[in-house]
Amino acid sequence: MRVNAAMPTSTPPPPPASGALHVLGRLARYGRPFRGLFAAAVLASVVLNVANLVRPLLVKTLTDDVLTASGLTGRYGFLAWLLAAMLGATLLKGLFTWLQGILLNRASQGCVRGLREHAYDHLMRLPIAWFDRQTSGELITRFTDDLRMVTELLTTGLLVITNDTIVLVTSLAFMIAKDVQLTVLAMIVTPAAGIVVRRYARRLTKATDDAHEQLSELTSHVHETVSGIKQVKAFNREGDESERFRGKNQEAFRHAMQLVRLTATQNPIMEVLATSAIAIVMWYCALRIMSGQLTLGDLLAFWAYMLLATTPINRLPQTTAVVSRGVSAGARLFALLDTPVEASPAPRAPGHAADAATPHVGNAPLPAPDALASAGARPRGASLAFDDVHMRYRDDRPEALRGVTLAVARGERVAVVGRNGAGKSTFANLLARFYSCAQGHITLDGAAIETLPLDTVRAEVGLVAQEVFLFSGTIRDNIGYGREGATDDEIAAAAKVVGAHDFIVTLPDGYDHMVNERGANLSGGQRQRVALARTLLADPRVTVLDEATASLDPLAEAALEASLRTATAGRTVIEIAHRATVARAADRIVVLDAGRVVEQGTHDSLLQEGGVYAALFAEAQRPS
């Protein structure tokens, strides 16, 4: 017997994708298609900053050669040239600032678009067991706040870092060329600034993560209460939920203010350090001017360059906060991307020794999913077998299924009954491969479903759950979701089989009637019929109905069951039954109790045995 690790218990949590360089390196991969745009943006940054750096030299020339020179005779043309040069430099800076913003934002937004699409594609391929461990607030936050912070890093952050780096380097170069001693004095506070930034960067990262966690909890709470608003109102718990929200909101506020205090404290410290450098330089320059070693123009030019050089230092707290938030958000997104997706067997070359495990229908290989619809000889049903199947959702919980062994013939209709917690829904979930067996295996036409591609299994096994989910869109879209490219006639035919067509045509827009989120503007029975039509349109060879008619009254259920029996004739049907009328119509009834198959047979034979099924049937007949 082959033993498989159960997905919910064996999938290890992904390693943290932390580390600024690691995160930035992975983000850079999404920027590769936009290398040209990034390079052009850097070139534009160089041009605009050169234009900016020329202006202090023009001010020096204006001061020393015009304003403080003796007389302006013959210098009006020179004055006009200087002023025109200053205006031209300003216009050039403005033009390339606009160009840099367009180029950098186009590249950054393209990078984020690729990351967003990759993250969503990956999310769609994650196992159900992973979703069981997440909260809706966490997932929503990944695609809202986290992507917003990564966008901020790649747009505002990258723009500021690029410009500040060029300004700092070029300003220092001009300062050193002018006066090395003055430059050393101006930069004397740089080590202290570095210590402050390093110290606060660590605290900012932790504060950012804490604030994000609290925001995720707050988002989860809002999503949960809105989803369960009927229950909140039915039990008069509006006040209690508001109080819970206030408590979580207060925690989110406290962590947000902690982040604000860290940033706010860092700003004045950096400003004091920068001002101290300016004061030292001004004192030294005043002495040099009085001794005739420095001109007023030199002082103004040097001061301008020093202000340019200290601006990036003053801006370090904000830049650090943007980078810290972006890196933390990127780490969380990459942790999502590092989570293993649903396992599907790798394709093998023809003639591989393992081809004996390839599923077969008779003597022919099972067609690929895109060929199933057009395979004229395709059997309507499929045989199934459970071979000593064990399943548990978590290591600290008891097994949901314990050694289930069961064979279902092609075209057979089997009802699975049992009390709550007996393992009925687990039985259905394993057939759709939402989870994997902890031990044993399930076969479809003799092939273990673990050896089949996931899309093949889910094309062959259609599941209708008791909890129906409809998407926002038209009724036509929701039914057509079952099979891509289905025609209007095919959609209507599926709706007629389950009795949905009659109520659909009475709606204002018929099949184009818009369905609200989760089908809130349809009744429970209407939602159930739309979901059944969607599965019938998919034309699976195995149909699993997990209490799929529970939202219908007995008369409507009996009529729908008769229609379903006609529509699924020849197909294999597994029906998780909650009413004796449904189980009675099955070819065979399988009784689950505490995760084990305890009885099998027809309705009459099981009643005669007087076991678990007879007890369940007697309980169902008692007046409520």
Buried (B, 14 or more C-beta within 10 A) or exposed (E): EEEBEBBBBEBEEBEEBBEBEBBBEBBEEBBEEBEEBBEBBBBBBBBBBBBBBBBBBBBBBBBBBBEEEEEEEEBEEBBEEBEEBBEEBBEBBEBBBEBBBBBBBBBBBBBBEBBBEBBEEBBEEBBBBBEEEEBBBBBBBBBEBBBBBBBBBBBBBBBBBBBBBBBBEBBBBBBBEBBEEBBEBBBBBBEBBEEBBEEBBEBBBBBBBBBBBBBBBBBBBBBBBEEEEEEBEEEEBEEEBEEEBEEBBEBBBEBBEBBEEBBEEBBEBBBEBBEEBBEBBEEBBEEBBEEEEBBBBBBBBBBBBBBBBBBBBBBBBBBBBBBBBBBBBBBBBBBBBBBEBBBBBEEEEEEEEEEEBBBEBEEEEBBEBEEBBEEEEBBEBBBBBBBEBBBBBEEEEEBBBBBBEBEBBBBBBBBBBBBEBBBBBBBBBBBBBBBBBBBBBBBBBEBBBBBBBBEBBBBBBBBBBBEBEBEEBBBBBBBBBBBEEBEEEBBBBBBBBBBBBEBBEEBEEBBEBEBEEBBEBBEEBBBBBBBBBBBBBBBBBBBBBBBBBBBBEEEBBBEBBEBBEEBBEEBBBBBBBBBBBBBBBBEBBBBBBBBBBBBBBBBEEBBEEEBBBBEBBEEBEEEE
